[in-house]
Amino acid sequence: VFMPESKKSFDRIYLPKRTFSCDQSKKYLLARGIDEAIIDECISKKMIAEDVKTRAVLFLGYDEKGVVRHCSSRATDGGCGKKDMAGSDKRYVFKLASNEDNPTVRVFESAIDLLSYATMLKESGKDYRTENLISLSGIYLPKEQVEETKIPMPLEHYLATHPNTKKICLYLDNDFAGQRGADALQVILGGKYEVRYIPPPEGKD
């Protein structure tokens, strides 16, 4: 099934021609260890699509009106190509966040990291739908004066629209950028929220 483009709906973002028959993308995500049922659920909810031309997997983010506002692309052909599509609004990155009663948000650098965590929850007998999981679609190094560092837009928007949030868990990579980013967010947000950095027990991510 091919999705028609709507200039009226997507005039702020470039979206490639895409399909939700995601054979190549699903194969790639399964190879990355993502649970098949979680992949299928995201496809059925039109959160994961496939670029018709390149067969890259597309992770879609929606605004409050159900309009696609963010799209990140990840190569499935063995290459390392990954990018946000032009015009993407960083406030609306890929997320699995729908539990308004849960005061905790769990933050990941990428959609694949997020989906990997959801898979681990399922494998341990827990329901990932009870959690609020958001991705940042990348990480950046904070400024030299940490206090001047801006909160990543996806997290800033989430906190603004979820005032009941009390705890932020940062599942950022165990590398220089991830560690520095976590340190900065603990300084910036630590006065209002409980902020924990939870790096992978081994390896980078």
C-alpha positions in Angstrom: 0.0 0.0 0.0 1.5 3.3 -1.1 0.6 6.4 0.9 -0.3 9.5 -1.2 1.5 12.7 -0.4 -0.6 15.7 0.9 1.1 19.0 0.4 -1.5 20.6 2.7 -0.6 18.2 5.6 3.1 17.8 4.9 4.1 21.2 3.6 6.7 21.6 6.3 8.4 18.2 5.8 9.9 16.3 2.9 8.6 12.7 3.0 9.8 10.2 0.4 7.3 7.9 -1.3 6.7 5.2 1.2 5.0 2.0 1.8 3.7 0.1 4.9 4.5 -3.2 3.2 7.9 -3.1 5.0 9.5 -6.4 3.9 13.1 -5.1 3.8 12.7 -2.8 6.8 11.2 -5.6 8.9 13.9 -8.0 8.0 16.5 -5.4 9.0 14.8 -4.7 12.4 14.5 -8.4 13.1 18.2 -8.7 12.5 18.8 -5.9 15.0 16.9 -8.0 17.6 13.6 -6.1 17.7 10.6 -8.2 18.6 8.4 -9.1 15.6 5.1 -8.2 17.2 6.4 -4.8 18.3 7.5 -4.1 14.7 4.2 -5.2 13.4 2.3 -3.0 15.9 4.4 0.0 14.9 3.7 -0.7 11.2 0.0 -1.1 11.8 0.0 2.3 13.6 1.9 3.8 10.6 4.8 4.7 12.8 7.2 2.6 10.7 7.3 2.7 7.0 9.7 1.9 4.1 11.2 4.2 1.5 10.0 2.8 -1.8 13.2 3.9 -3.7 16.0 3.1 -1.2 14.2 0.5 1.0 15.4 2.4 4.1 13.3 2.1 7.2 11.4 5.3 8.1 10.5 6.2 11.7 7.6 8.6 11.8 6.6 11.0 14.5 3.2 12.6 14.7 1.9 15.8 16.3 -1.2 16.1 18.5 -3.5 16.3 15.5 -2.1 13.1 14.0 -0.1 14.8 11.3 3.4 13.4 10.5 5.9 16.1 11.6 9.1 14.1 11.9 10.7 11.4 9.8 14.1 9.8 10.3 15.6 7.4 7.8 17.9 4.4 8.5 19.6 2.4 5.7 18.8 -1.3 5.6 21.3 -2.3 2.9 24.3 -2.7 5.2 25.3 1.0 4.9 25.5 3.4 7.8 23.2 6.0 6.2 20.8 7.7 8.7 19.3 11.2 8.6 16.3 13.3 9.5 14.2 14.3 6.5 14.3 18.0 5.6 11.6 20.0 7.4 11.3 17.5 10.3 10.1 19.1 13.5 12.3 17.8 16.3 9.5 18.1 18.8 7.7 15.2 17.3 10.2 12.4 17.0 9.4 8.7 17.1 8.0 7.6 20.5 5.9 5.0 22.3 4.5 7.3 25.0 0.9 7.0 25.9 0.7 6.2 29.6 -0.5 9.5 31.2 -0.5 8.0 34.7 3.2 7.0 34.6 5.3 9.9 35.9 8.5 8.5 34.4 9.8 9.1 30.8 12.6 7.0 29.4 14.8 8.7 26.8 16.9 7.1 24.0 19.2 8.4 21.3 17.5 6.6 18.5 14.3 4.8 17.5 16.2 1.5 17.3 17.5 1.9 20.8 13.9 2.6 22.0 12.6 -0.5 20.2 15.4 -2.6 21.7 14.4 -1.5 25.2 10.7 -2.3 24.5 11.8 -5.7 23.3 13.8 -6.3 26.5 10.8 -5.3 28.6 8.6 -7.8 26.7 11.2 -10.6 27.0 11.3 -10.0 30.8 7.5 -10.4 31.0 6.7 -6.6 31.2 4.3 -4.6 29.1 6.2 -1.8 27.3 2.9 0.0 26.8 2.9 0.9 30.5 6.1 3.0 29.9 6.7 6.4 28.2 9.5 5.9 25.7 10.8 8.7 23.5 13.8 9.0 21.1 15.9 12.1 20.5 16.9 11.2 16.9 20.5 11.9 17.8 22.5 13.5 20.6 24.7 16.5 20.7 27.6 17.8 22.8 26.6 20.4 25.4 28.1 23.8 25.6 31.3 24.5 27.6 29.1 26.3 30.1 26.7 23.4 30.9 24.0 25.7 32.3 23.7 27.3 28.8 23.0 24.0 27.1 19.5 23.7 25.7 17.2 20.8 26.5 16.8 18.5 23.4 13.6 19.6 21.7 11.9 16.2 21.9 12.4 16.0 25.6 11.6 19.7 26.1 8.3 19.2 24.3 7.4 16.1 26.2 8.0 17.7 29.5 5.9 20.8 28.5 3.0 18.6 27.5 3.3 16.1 30.4 3.4 18.2 33.6 3.0 15.2 35.8 6.5 13.9 34.9 8.7 13.5 37.9 11.5 11.2 36.7 13.7 11.1 33.6 15.7 8.1 32.8 18.4 8.7 30.2 19.4 5.5 28.2 22.1 7.3 26.2 25.1 5.6 24.7 28.1 4.9 26.9 30.4 7.1 24.9 31.7 10.7 25.2 28.7 12.3 23.6 26.2 10.2 25.6 28.0 10.8 28.9 28.4 14.5 28.4 24.8 14.9 27.3 23.6 13.0 30.3 25.8 15.1 32.6 24.4 18.3 31.1 20.8 17.2 31.5 21.3 16.2 35.1 22.6 19.7 35.8 19.9 21.5 33.8 16.9 19.4 34.9 18.1 18.0 38.2 16.5 20.7 40.3 13.0 19.9 39.1 13.1 16.2 38.2 14.8 13.1 39.4 17.3 12.5 36.5 19.1 9.2 36.1 21.7 8.2 33.5 21.4 4.5 32.8 24.2 3.5 30.3 24.4 0.0 28.9 26.2 -2.4 31.2 28.7 -3.2 28.5 29.5 -1.8 25.1 28.5 1.6 23.7 24.8 1.1 23.2 
